[in-house]
Amino acid sequence: MAKAKRPSRKKKTSDNGGTTKRRGPVHERDLVSWIEHSNASVYRRDVLRTAHKARLMEYDQRAGTAQISPRGIEHVEEMLLPHAPP
């Protein structure tokens, strides 16, 4: 008789397995964890919704996912690339 599998005790993560290698929407729970924000509701209000209104990212409140938009990519490149080491 085969042994029954034990349920995983790992914390649930989004479809991308908590990595940044895959493209696509990322669950807000992962974002909060990655940046170690102390308050998820404040992060949603002050960061995710604000960036969504500025069209820097697509934020799906129902699914709890966010994905950087082409405009957001352009904004990041303009802000960070001039400061990147050669």
C-alpha positions as CSV (number, residue, x, y, z in Angstrom):
1,M,0.0,0.0,0.0
2,A,1.4,3.4,-1.0
3,K,1.9,6.1,1.6
4,A,-0.4,9.1,1.4
5,K,1.3,12.3,0.6
6,R,1.4,14.9,3.4
7,P,0.1,18.3,2.6
8,S,2.8,20.9,2.1
9,R,3.4,23.3,4.9
10,K,5.0,25.8,2.7
11,K,3.5,29.3,2.6
12,K,1.4,29.7,-0.6
13,T,2.8,31.8,-3.3
14,S,1.5,33.0,-6.7
15,D,1.7,31.1,-10.0
16,N,5.2,32.3,-10.6
17,G,6.5,30.4,-7.6
18,G,7.8,33.5,-5.9
19,T,10.5,34.1,-8.5
20,T,11.1,37.1,-10.8
21,K,12.3,35.0,-13.8
22,R,8.8,34.5,-15.2
23,R,6.8,37.3,-16.7
24,G,3.2,38.0,-15.9
25,P,1.1,39.0,-13.0
26,V,2.5,38.7,-9.4
27,H,0.3,38.3,-6.4
28,E,0.3,41.2,-4.0
29,R,1.1,38.9,-1.2
30,D,4.4,38.1,-2.9
31,L,5.2,41.8,-3.5
32,V,4.6,42.7,0.2
33,S,6.8,39.8,1.2
34,W,9.6,40.6,-1.2
35,I,9.9,44.2,-0.1
36,E,9.1,43.3,3.6
37,H,6.4,46.0,3.9
38,S,4.9,46.0,7.4
39,N,1.3,46.7,6.4
40,A,-0.2,45.0,3.3
41,S,-3.3,47.3,3.3
42,V,-1.2,50.4,3.3
43,Y,1.0,49.0,0.5
44,R,-2.1,48.3,-1.6
45,R,-3.5,51.8,-1.0
46,D,-0.3,53.9,-1.3
47,V,1.7,51.9,-3.8
48,L,-0.4,49.5,-5.9
49,R,-3.5,51.7,-6.4
50,T,-1.4,54.8,-6.9
51,A,0.8,53.1,-9.5
52,H,-2.3,51.7,-11.2
53,K,-3.9,55.2,-11.4
54,A,-0.7,56.5,-13.0
55,R,-0.8,53.6,-15.4
56,L,2.6,52.3,-14.3
57,M,1.1,48.9,-13.6
58,E,-2.0,46.9,-14.0
59,Y,-3.5,46.1,-10.6
60,D,-6.4,43.6,-10.5
61,Q,-7.9,44.1,-7.0
62,R,-10.2,41.1,-7.3
63,A,-7.4,38.7,-8.2
64,G,-4.9,40.5,-6.0
65,T,-2.3,40.6,-8.8
66,A,-0.1,43.3,-10.3
67,Q,1.9,43.5,-13.5
68,I,4.1,46.3,-14.6
69,S,2.8,48.1,-17.8
70,P,4.9,49.2,-20.8
71,R,4.6,52.7,-19.4
72,G,5.9,51.5,-16.0
73,I,8.9,49.7,-17.7
74,E,9.7,53.0,-19.5
75,H,9.5,54.9,-16.2
76,V,11.8,52.5,-14.4
77,E,14.3,52.5,-17.2
78,E,14.4,56.4,-17.3
79,M,14.8,56.5,-13.5
80,L,17.3,53.7,-13.0
81,L,19.4,53.3,-16.1
82,P,21.2,56.7,-15.9
83,H,22.4,55.6,-12.4
84,A,23.5,52.1,-13.3
85,P,27.2,51.3,-13.1
86,P,29.0,51.1,-16.4
